[in-house]
């Protein structure tokens, strides 16, 4: 194996490992926030909720304030969804 091929192999291997570590960190963080909000989770640790705005099932990450990543502060349904999450009455699946 020549030096260029070895360098590319090492670079792609390290990049792949880095992406896997970031995905694992994100999954852990999502699962931790979903558990704190006492919501059911999918296999990636995202909260399984029913979107009030679009009336559809979604698996979403929650931010530090237990708001879904799809949250729109200007929309009444989104504000109601966050209130339901905090009160523990949000519809889940």
Secondary structure, DSSP 4 states (H G I P E B T S, - for coil): --HHHHHHHHHHHHHHHHHHHHHHHHHHHHHHHHHHTT--B-TTS-EEEEETTTTEEEEE-B-TTS-BTT--TT-HHHHHHHHHHHHT---B-
